[in-house]
Amino acid sequence: MGALVTLDLPDDSPMLGLPWIITFGPLGDDDEWEPVVCGPYERPHALALAEAVVAEEQLMAVVEPLLPALTPEEIRGEIAAAQLAAEDEAAQVDQADLYGDFEDTIDEELELAAEREPVAAPRTAPSRDEVRAGFARIAGLLTSRGA
């Protein structure tokens, strides 16, 4: 079994309506190959497809929204935000090393998350027709944003 990573968003998040992609990559450091990016999909389809693949393979799947950046400035802003988030994560890792074993901290956080969230049944992967219908809806979204 592999791993699935995605954003935990509130039910009213506008990001839920964006197109989503899946990036599949190696789960561990032993494998070295270029990640495979698939999509765009509607979020439920992306999650179901990613779950279906990682359920049977030792892979990591990252499901994330495509951000509709229209200018170089918007793209630079997204890059800056990602860099800032990486710096914050690095600082958290450094603090964890100062105050205890990082692995223990992660294990505790995972246990707490498991206690809070009920385990959902795996989603059923969408059919080809369902995915194609999702593509059509995404195309409609993308073309209506430019109008």
ZAGU-361951 format. One record per residue: residue number from 1; residue in one letter; x, y, z of N, C-alpha, C, O in turn. Coordinates in Angstrom, 2 decimals, decimal comma. Example, Ala and Ser with C-alpha at 12.3 -4.5 7.8 and 13.67 -1.06 7.14 Angstrom:
REM residues 2
(site 1 'a' (13,19 -5,69 7,80) (12,30 -4,50 7,80) (13,20 -3,30 7,80) (14,24 -3,32 8,46))
(site 2 's' (12,85 -2,25 7,08) (13,67 -1,06 7,14) (12,90 0,03 7,87) (13,41 1,14 8,04))
***
This chain:
REM residues 147
(site 1 'm' (0,84 -1,18 0,00) (0,00 0,00 0,00) (0,88 1,24 0,00) (1,89 1,30 0,71))
(site 2 'g' (0,50 2,22 -0,80) (1,24 3,46 -0,90) (0,67 4,54 0,00) (-0,02 4,25 0,97))
(site 3 'a' (0,96 5,78 -0,35) (0,51 6,92 0,45) (-0,19 7,94 -0,43) (0,20 8,17 -1,58))
(site 4 'l' (-1,21 8,55 0,11) (-1,97 9,59 -0,58) (-1,88 10,87 0,25) (-2,17 10,87 1,44))
(site 5 'v' (-1,49 11,95 -0,41) (-1,36 13,25 0,25) (-2,25 14,24 -0,49) (-2,22 14,33 -1,71))
(site 6 't' (-3,05 14,99 0,27) (-3,88 16,03 -0,32) (-4,15 17,11 0,71) (-3,79 16,97 1,88))
(site 7 'l' (-4,77 18,18 0,28) (-5,12 19,26 1,18) (-6,37 18,90 1,97) (-7,30 18,29 1,44))
(site 8 'd' (-6,39 19,29 3,23) (-7,58 19,13 4,05) (-8,30 20,47 4,02) (-7,89 21,43 4,67))
(site 9 'l' (-9,38 20,52 3,24) (-10,08 21,79 3,01) (-11,46 21,79 3,65) (-12,10 20,74 3,76))
(site 10 'p' (-11,92 22,95 4,08) (-13,31 23,04 4,58) (-14,28 22,82 3,42) (-13,94 23,02 2,25))
(site 11 'd' (-15,50 22,41 3,76) (-16,51 22,10 2,75) (-16,87 23,28 1,86) (-17,34 23,08 0,74))
(site 12 'd' (-16,64 24,50 2,33) (-17,00 25,67 1,53) (-15,79 26,31 0,83) (-15,89 27,44 0,34))
(site 13 's' (-14,66 25,61 0,77) (-13,47 26,16 0,14) (-13,67 26,32 -1,36) (-14,15 25,40 -2,02))
(site 14 'p' (-13,32 27,49 -1,91) (-13,44 27,68 -3,36) (-12,46 26,80 -4,14) (-12,64 26,58 -5,34))
(site 15 'm' (-11,44 26,30 -3,47) (-10,46 25,43 -4,15) (-11,07 24,09 -4,55) (-10,57 23,43 -5,47))
(site 16 'l' (-12,14 23,69 -3,88) (-12,77 22,41 -4,20) (-13,31 22,39 -5,63) (-13,38 21,33 -6,24))
(site 17 'g' (-13,68 23,54 -6,16) (-14,23 23,62 -7,51) (-13,19 23,74 -8,61) (-13,54 23,75 -9,79))
(site 18 'l' (-11,92 23,83 -8,24) (-10,86 23,93 -9,25) (-10,57 22,56 -9,86) (-10,93 21,54 -9,27))
(site 19 'p' (-9,92 22,52 -11,02) (-9,42 21,25 -11,54) (-8,27 20,76 -10,64) (-7,53 21,56 -10,07))
(site 20 'w' (-8,14 19,43 -10,51) (-7,12 18,83 -9,66) (-6,23 17,90 -10,47) (-6,68 17,30 -11,44))
(site 21 'i' (-4,97 17,79 -10,05) (-4,04 16,87 -10,69) (-3,55 15,87 -9,66) (-3,65 16,08 -8,45))
(site 22 'i' (-3,01 14,77 -10,18) (-2,38 13,75 -9,33) (-0,93 13,63 -9,78) (-0,66 13,49 -10,97))
(site 23 't' (-0,01 13,69 -8,84) (1,40 13,44 -9,12) (1,78 12,15 -8,41) (1,73 12,06 -7,18))
(site 24 'f' (2,17 11,16 -9,20) (2,61 9,88 -8,65) (4,12 9,85 -8,67) (4,75 10,22 -9,66))
(site 25 'g' (4,70 9,41 -7,56) (6,15 9,32 -7,46) (6,55 8,18 -6,56) (5,70 7,51 -5,97))
(site 26 'p' (7,86 7,96 -6,44) (8,33 6,88 -5,57) (8,02 7,18 -4,12) (8,04 8,33 -3,68))
(site 27 'l' (7,74 6,13 -3,37) (7,41 6,27 -1,95) (8,66 6,45 -1,11) (8,66 7,18 -0,12))
(site 28 'g' (9,73 5,78 -1,50) (10,95 5,85 -0,71) (12,11 6,40 -1,51) (11,99 6,70 -2,69))
(site 29 'd' (13,25 6,53 -0,83) (14,44 7,06 -1,47) (15,14 6,03 -2,35) (16,00 6,38 -3,15))
(site 30 'd' (14,77 4,76 -2,21) (15,43 3,70 -2,98) (15,12 3,79 -4,46) (15,99 3,51 -5,30))
(site 31 'd' (13,89 4,18 -4,80) (13,49 4,30 -6,20) (13,79 5,70 -6,70) (13,55 6,69 -6,00))
(site 32 'e' (14,33 5,77 -7,91) (14,56 7,07 -8,52) (13,98 7,05 -9,92) (14,53 6,41 -10,82))
(site 33 'w' (12,88 7,75 -10,09) (12,26 7,92 -11,40) (11,47 9,20 -11,38) (11,07 9,69 -10,32))
(site 34 'e' (11,25 9,74 -12,56) (10,54 11,00 -12,68) (9,07 10,83 -12,30) (8,44 9,87 -12,74))
(site 35 'p' (8,53 11,73 -11,52) (7,10 11,64 -11,17) (6,23 11,71 -12,42) (6,60 12,28 -13,44))
(site 36 'v' (5,06 11,10 -12,31) (4,08 11,09 -13,38) (2,91 11,97 -12,94) (2,34 11,76 -11,87))
(site 37 'v' (2,57 12,96 -13,77) (1,49 13,88 -13,45) (0,30 13,55 -14,34) (0,44 13,44 -15,56))
(site 38 'c' (-0,88 13,38 -13,73) (-2,10 13,05 -14,46) (-3,18 14,08 -14,14) (-3,22 14,64 -13,04))
(site 39 'g' (-4,03 14,33 -15,11) (-5,14 15,23 -14,88) (-5,22 16,26 -15,97) (-4,46 16,19 -16,94))
(site 40 'p' (-6,08 17,20 -15,85) (-6,86 17,59 -14,67) (-8,12 16,74 -14,52) (-8,68 16,22 -15,48))
(site 41 'y' (-8,54 16,64 -13,27) (-9,75 15,93 -12,88) (-10,56 16,81 -11,93) (-10,06 17,79 -11,39))
(site 42 'e' (-11,79 16,44 -11,75) (-12,55 17,00 -10,64) (-12,01 16,33 -9,38) (-11,54 15,19 -9,43))
(site 43 'r' (-12,06 17,02 -8,26) (-11,43 16,52 -7,04) (-11,88 15,11 -6,65) (-11,02 14,28 -6,34))
(site 44 'p' (-13,18 14,80 -6,63) (-13,56 13,44 -6,24) (-12,97 12,36 -7,16) (-12,59 11,29 -6,70))
(site 45 'h' (-12,89 12,66 -8,46) (-12,29 11,71 -9,39) (-10,80 11,56 -9,12) (-10,28 10,44 -9,13))
(site 46 'a' (-10,11 12,67 -8,89) (-8,67 12,62 -8,62) (-8,39 11,79 -7,37) (-7,49 10,95 -7,37))
(site 47 'l' (-9,16 12,01 -6,31) (-8,95 11,25 -5,08) (-9,21 9,76 -5,28) (-8,45 8,92 -4,82))
(site 48 'a' (-10,30 9,45 -5,98) (-10,65 8,04 -6,20) (-9,60 7,33 -7,07) (-9,22 6,20 -6,77))
(site 49 'l' (-9,15 7,99 -8,12) (-8,12 7,38 -8,97) (-6,81 7,19 -8,20) (-6,18 6,14 -8,30))
(site 50 'a' (-6,41 8,20 -7,45) (-5,17 8,10 -6,66) (-5,28 6,97 -5,64) (-4,33 6,20 -5,48))
(site 51 'e' (-6,41 6,87 -4,96) (-6,60 5,80 -3,98) (-6,52 4,43 -4,64) (-5,93 3,50 -4,09))
(site 52 'a' (-7,12 4,30 -5,82) (-7,11 3,01 -6,52) (-5,69 2,58 -6,88) (-5,35 1,40 -6,81))
(site 53 'v' (-4,86 3,54 -7,27) (-3,48 3,21 -7,66) (-2,62 2,90 -6,44) (-1,92 1,89 -6,43))
(site 54 'v' (-2,67 3,75 -5,41) (-1,78 3,53 -4,26) (-2,24 2,37 -3,39) (-1,46 1,88 -2,56))
(site 55 'a' (-3,47 1,92 -3,55) (-3,93 0,76 -2,78) (-3,17 -0,50 -3,18) (-3,04 -1,42 -2,38))
(site 56 'e' (-2,68 -0,52 -4,40) (-2,02 -1,72 -4,91) (-0,53 -1,54 -5,19) (0,15 -2,50 -5,53))
(site 57 'e' (-0,02 -0,34 -5,06) (1,37 -0,05 -5,42) (2,06 0,71 -4,30) (1,43 1,46 -3,56))
(site 58 'q' (3,36 0,50 -4,17) (4,18 1,24 -3,22) (4,58 2,58 -3,85) (5,74 2,77 -4,24))
(site 59 'l' (3,63 3,49 -3,94) (3,82 4,79 -4,56) (3,29 5,88 -3,64) (2,54 5,61 -2,71))
(site 60 'm' (3,70 7,11 -3,92) (3,09 8,26 -3,27) (2,28 8,99 -4,32) (2,74 9,20 -5,45))
(site 61 'a' (1,07 9,38 -3,95) (0,22 10,17 -4,83) (-0,09 11,48 -4,13) (-0,55 11,48 -2,99))
(site 62 'v' (0,16 12,59 -4,81) (-0,17 13,90 -4,29) (-1,29 14,45 -5,15) (-1,14 14,63 -6,36))
(site 63 'v' (-2,42 14,73 -4,50) (-3,60 15,26 -5,20) (-3,71 16,73 -4,81) (-3,87 17,06 -3,63))
(site 64 'e' (-3,62 17,61 -5,83) (-3,62 19,04 -5,54) (-4,35 19,81 -6,63) (-4,46 19,34 -7,77))
(site 65 'p' (-4,84 20,99 -6,28) (-5,57 21,78 -7,28) (-4,62 22,46 -8,26) (-3,48 22,79 -7,92))
(site 66 'l' (-5,13 22,66 -9,46) (-4,42 23,50 -10,43) (-4,83 24,94 -10,14) (-6,02 25,26 -10,11))
(site 67 'l' (-3,86 25,78 -9,93) (-4,17 27,17 -9,61) (-4,23 27,98 -10,90) (-3,30 27,93 -11,71))
(site 68 'p' (-5,31 28,71 -11,09) (-5,50 29,44 -12,35) (-4,71 30,76 -12,38) (-5,30 31,84 -12,41))
(site 69 'a' (-3,38 30,66 -12,38) (-2,55 31,85 -12,47) (-2,53 32,34 -13,91) (-2,28 31,56 -14,83))
(site 70 'l' (-2,81 33,61 -14,11) (-2,93 34,16 -15,45) (-1,79 35,10 -15,83) (-1,66 35,46 -17,00))
(site 71 't' (-0,96 35,49 -14,86) (0,12 36,43 -15,15) (1,41 35,93 -14,50) (1,35 35,13 -13,56))
(site 72 'p' (2,55 36,40 -14,97) (3,81 36,03 -14,31) (3,84 36,45 -12,84) (4,43 35,75 -12,01))
(site 73 'e' (3,20 37,57 -12,51) (3,19 38,03 -11,12) (2,42 37,05 -10,23) (2,85 36,75 -9,11))
(site 74 'e' (1,29 36,55 -10,72) (0,53 35,56 -9,96) (1,35 34,29 -9,75) (1,33 33,70 -8,67))
(site 75 'i' (2,07 33,87 -10,79) (2,90 32,68 -10,67) (4,03 32,92 -9,67) (4,32 32,06 -8,84))
(site 76 'r' (4,66 34,09 -9,75) (5,72 34,41 -8,79) (5,17 34,42 -7,35) (5,85 33,98 -6,43))
(site 77 'g' (3,96 34,92 -7,19) (3,34 34,91 -5,86) (3,15 33,50 -5,33) (3,39 33,23 -4,15))
(site 78 'e' (2,71 32,58 -6,20) (2,54 31,19 -5,79) (3,88 30,55 -5,44) (3,99 29,79 -4,47))
(site 79 'i' (4,90 30,86 -6,23) (6,24 30,33 -5,95) (6,74 30,86 -4,60) (7,28 30,10 -3,80))
(site 80 'a' (6,56 32,15 -4,36) (6,98 32,74 -3,08) (6,24 32,10 -1,91) (6,84 31,83 -0,86))
(site 81 'a' (4,95 31,86 -2,08) (4,18 31,21 -1,02) (4,69 29,80 -0,76) (4,79 29,38 0,40))
(site 82 'a' (5,02 29,06 -1,81) (5,54 27,70 -1,65) (6,90 27,72 -0,96) (7,19 26,88 -0,11))
(site 83 'q' (7,74 28,69 -1,33) (9,05 28,81 -0,69) (8,91 29,15 0,79) (9,64 28,61 1,62))
(site 84 'l' (7,99 30,04 1,10) (7,75 30,41 2,50) (7,25 29,21 3,30) (7,66 28,99 4,44))
(site 85 'a' (6,35 28,45 2,71) (5,83 27,26 3,38) (6,96 26,25 3,64) (6,99 25,62 4,69))
(site 86 'a' (7,87 26,09 2,68) (9,00 25,17 2,85) (9,92 25,65 3,96) (10,42 24,85 4,75))
(site 87 'e' (10,14 26,96 4,03) (10,96 27,51 5,11) (10,31 27,27 6,47) (10,98 26,92 7,44))
(site 88 'd' (8,99 27,47 6,55) (8,27 27,23 7,79) (8,37 25,77 8,21) (8,56 25,47 9,39))
(site 89 'e' (8,24 24,88 7,24) (8,34 23,44 7,54) (9,74 23,09 8,03) (9,89 22,31 8,97))
(site 90 'a' (10,75 23,68 7,40) (12,13 23,43 7,83) (12,34 23,94 9,25) (13,02 23,29 10,05))
(site 91 'a' (11,77 25,09 9,58) (11,88 25,63 10,93) (11,20 24,71 11,94) (11,70 24,52 13,05))
(site 92 'q' (10,06 24,14 11,57) (9,36 23,22 12,47) (10,20 21,96 12,70) (10,24 21,44 13,81))
(site 93 'v' (10,86 21,48 11,66) (11,72 20,30 11,80) (12,88 20,63 12,73) (13,22 19,83 13,61))
(site 94 'd' (13,48 21,81 12,55) (14,59 22,22 13,42) (14,13 22,31 14,87) (14,85 21,88 15,77))
(site 95 'q' (12,94 22,86 15,11) (12,42 22,97 16,48) (12,15 21,59 17,06) (12,39 21,36 18,24))
(site 96 'a' (11,66 20,69 16,25) (11,40 19,33 16,73) (12,69 18,67 17,16) (12,72 17,94 18,15))
(site 97 'd' (13,77 18,91 16,41) (15,06 18,35 16,79) (15,56 18,93 18,11) (16,22 18,23 18,88))
(site 98 'l' (15,24 20,19 18,38) (15,67 20,82 19,62) (14,91 20,27 20,83) (15,47 20,16 21,92))
(site 99 'y' (13,64 19,94 20,63) (12,79 19,60 21,77) (12,37 18,14 21,82) (11,46 17,79 22,56))
(site 100 'g' (13,02 17,30 21,07) (12,68 15,89 21,13) (12,86 15,23 19,78) (13,30 15,84 18,81))
(site 101 'd' (12,50 13,97 19,75) (12,65 13,18 18,56) (11,55 13,52 17,56) (10,37 13,41 17,88))
(site 102 'f' (11,94 13,93 16,37) (10,98 14,33 15,34) (10,04 13,18 15,00) (8,84 13,39 14,81))
(site 103 'e' (10,56 11,96 14,93) (9,72 10,81 14,61) (8,63 10,62 15,66) (7,49 10,30 15,32))
(site 104 'd' (8,96 10,83 16,93) (7,95 10,72 17,98) (6,87 11,78 17,79) (5,69 11,50 17,98))
(site 105 't' (7,27 12,98 17,41) (6,32 14,08 17,19) (5,37 13,74 16,06) (4,16 13,93 16,18))
(site 106 'i' (5,91 13,23 14,97) (5,08 12,85 13,82) (4,13 11,73 14,20) (2,95 11,77 13,85))
(site 107 'd' (4,62 10,72 14,91) (3,76 9,61 15,33) (2,61 10,10 16,20) (1,47 9,66 16,03))
(site 108 'e' (2,90 11,01 17,12) (1,84 11,56 17,97) (0,82 12,33 17,16) (-0,38 12,21 17,41))
(site 109 'e' (1,27 13,13 16,19) (0,35 13,89 15,36) (-0,52 12,96 14,52) (-1,72 13,21 14,36))
(site 110 'l' (0,05 11,89 13,99) (-0,72 10,94 13,20) (-1,76 10,22 14,06) (-2,88 10,00 13,62))
(site 111 'e' (-1,38 9,86 15,28) (-2,32 9,21 16,19) (-3,48 10,14 16,53) (-4,64 9,72 16,54))
(site 112 'l' (-3,17 11,40 16,81) (-4,23 12,36 17,12) (-5,16 12,56 15,93) (-6,38 12,63 16,09))
(site 113 'a' (-4,59 12,64 14,73) (-5,41 12,80 13,53) (-6,30 11,58 13,32) (-7,46 11,72 12,92))
(site 114 'a' (-5,77 10,40 13,57) (-6,56 9,18 13,41) (-7,71 9,13 14,40) (-8,78 8,61 14,08))
(site 115 'e' (-7,50 9,65 15,59) (-8,57 9,67 16,59) (-9,67 10,65 16,21) (-10,85 10,40 16,49))
(site 116 'r' (-9,31 11,76 15,57) (-10,29 12,78 15,20) (-11,09 12,41 13,97) (-12,28 12,72 13,89))
(site 117 'e' (-10,46 11,77 13,01) (-11,10 11,52 11,73) (-11,58 10,07 11,63) (-10,80 9,15 11,85))
(site 118 'p' (-12,85 9,87 11,30) (-13,30 8,50 11,07) (-12,67 7,98 9,79) (-12,46 8,73 8,83))
(site 119 'v' (-12,37 6,70 9,77) (-11,77 6,09 8,60) (-12,85 5,90 7,55) (-13,84 5,21 7,77))
(site 120 'a' (-12,66 6,53 6,40) (-13,64 6,45 5,33) (-13,35 5,22 4,47) (-12,21 4,80 4,32))
(site 121 'a' (-14,39 4,67 3,92) (-14,23 3,56 2,99) (-13,55 4,07 1,73) (-13,78 5,21 1,32))
(site 122 'p' (-12,71 3,25 1,11) (-12,06 3,70 -0,13) (-13,09 4,06 -1,19) (-14,13 3,42 -1,32))
(site 123 'r' (-12,78 5,10 -1,93) (-13,68 5,52 -3,00) (-13,56 4,55 -4,17) (-12,52 3,93 -4,37))
(site 124 't' (-14,63 4,43 -4,91) (-14,61 3,62 -6,12) (-14,06 4,49 -7,25) (-14,50 5,62 -7,44))
(site 125 'a' (-13,10 3,95 -7,99) (-12,52 4,71 -9,10) (-13,61 5,01 -10,12) (-14,45 4,16 -10,41))
(site 126 'p' (-13,62 6,23 -10,67) (-14,63 6,59 -11,65) (-14,42 5,84 -12,96) (-13,30 5,43 -13,28))
(site 127 's' (-15,48 5,67 -13,71) (-15,38 5,03 -15,02) (-14,79 6,01 -16,03) (-14,68 7,21 -15,75))
(site 128 'r' (-14,41 5,51 -17,19) (-13,89 6,38 -18,25) (-14,92 7,45 -18,62) (-14,56 8,61 -18,82))
(site 129 'd' (-16,18 7,05 -18,71) (-17,22 8,02 -19,07) (-17,38 9,10 -18,01) (-17,58 10,27 -18,34))
(site 130 'e' (-17,28 8,72 -16,74) (-17,37 9,71 -15,66) (-16,20 10,69 -15,72) (-16,38 11,89 -15,53))
(site 131 'v' (-14,99 10,17 -15,98) (-13,82 11,04 -16,07) (-13,95 11,97 -17,27) (-13,64 13,16 -17,17))
(site 132 'r' (-14,41 11,45 -18,40) (-14,59 12,29 -19,59) (-15,64 13,38 -19,34) (-15,47 14,52 -19,78))
(site 133 'a' (-16,70 13,04 -18,64) (-17,71 14,04 -18,31) (-17,09 15,11 -17,39) (-17,40 16,30 -17,51))
(site 134 'g' (-16,23 14,68 -16,49) (-15,51 15,64 -15,64) (-14,61 16,54 -16,45) (-14,52 17,74 -16,18))
(site 135 'f' (-13,92 15,98 -17,47) (-13,09 16,80 -18,35) (-13,92 17,89 -19,01) (-13,50 19,04 -19,09))
(site 136 'a' (-15,11 17,52 -19,47) (-15,99 18,49 -20,13) (-16,39 19,60 -19,16) (-16,41 20,77 -19,54))
(site 137 'r' (-16,71 19,24 -17,91) (-17,07 20,26 -16,92) (-15,88 21,17 -16,63) (-16,04 22,38 -16,49))
(site 138 'i' (-14,68 20,58 -16,53) (-13,47 21,38 -16,27) (-13,22 22,33 -17,44) (-12,90 23,50 -17,23))
(site 139 'a' (-13,36 21,83 -18,66) (-13,18 22,70 -19,84) (-14,16 23,86 -19,78) (-13,79 24,99 -20,10))
(site 140 'g' (-15,39 23,59 -19,39) (-16,39 24,67 -19,25) (-15,97 25,68 -18,21) (-16,12 26,88 -18,40))
(site 141 'l' (-15,43 25,19 -17,08) (-14,96 26,10 -16,04) (-13,81 26,97 -16,55) (-13,78 28,18 -16,32))
(site 142 'l' (-12,87 26,34 -17,23) (-11,69 27,06 -17,69) (-12,05 28,10 -18,75) (-11,50 29,20 -18,76))
(site 143 't' (-12,95 27,76 -19,64) (-13,31 28,72 -20,67) (-14,20 29,83 -20,15) (-14,15 30,95 -20,68))
(site 144 's' (-15,00 29,56 -19,12) (-15,88 30,61 -18,59) (-15,09 31,59 -17,72) (-15,53 32,73 -17,55))
(site 145 'r' (-13,96 31,18 -17,15) (-13,15 32,08 -16,32) (-12,51 33,19 -17,14) (-12,28 34,29 -16,65))
(site 146 'g' (-12,22 32,88 -18,41) (-11,56 33,88 -19,25) (-12,52 34,88 -19,83) (-12,10 35,89 -20,39))
(site 147 'a' (-13,82 34,62 -19,73) (-14,82 35,50 -20,36) (-15,08 36,72 -19,53) (-15,90 37,56 -19,91))
***
